Amino acid sequence: MRTVEQWFGEYGESHTNPRNELLHIICVPAIVLTVIGFLWSIPVPAALTEISPWLNWATITIALAVIYYFTLSAALGVGAAIGLVTLAFVVRWLDTLAWPLWATCLVIFVVAWIGQFIGHAIEGKRPSFFKDLQFLLIGPIWLLGHLYRRLGISY
């Protein structure tokens, strides 16, 4: 299993242009938000909702992602947990709007991916996930790692 530094090093190779980085800072959290929203929109068995209205495919996936992030770094796991739970609260709020949650997420998802591909066109390099789908999980914590480095927080 690769270390977090190995993942970040390889991911960072295709994210060196400041404009591409800025687009990722905007678009990656938006994409994560929409994935949570899409998962939130999938009906769950009644037995799960009887346990808690928060027990759904999105929160289960968040829990699994946080476990994965903790295997890479405890500090990044904590930050990812805070970020993902915050996004879950945003999704819960979006779910109260008059139109379907999935429709809101679809619009944001498409726009954010367009931004991602514009960033990679500027960079002149293909997105990392074309090489390994696991980079779809690395992108969000790469941004978190970037924030930690700026704040002087070790991970």
C-alpha positions, 0 to 999 in steps of 0.5 A: 500500500502506498503512503500518503506522501507517495499518493500526493507526490504522484497526484501532484505531478498533474496539478502544478499549474496555479490555475489548475490548482485553483479550479481544483480547490473550487471543483473537487469539494463541489464534486464530493458534495454532489457524490454525497448528494447522489448517494443521499438520494438513493432510497434506503431500506426502512430498517435503516431509516428506523435506526436513524434518518442520517443512516443512508448510503451517503453516510455509510460511504462517508464512514468508509472514506474516513476509515480509508483516510485514517489508514493513510494519516490520522491527521488527514482522517480527522480533517476529512471527517470534519469536511465530509460531515460538513458537506453532509449537513449541506446536502441535508439542507439542499434536500429541503429545497423545492426541487429534487436533490439529485437535480441540484447535484447533477447541475453542480456535478456537470459544472464542476467536472467541466471546471476540472477538465478545463484545469487539466487542459491548462495544465496539459496533463490528463487527470490522475484518475485515468491512471488509477481510479483510487485518485478520485479518493486522493483528490479531496485529501490532497487539497486538505494536505495542501491546506495543512501545509499552508497552516503548518499542520503536519500529517 
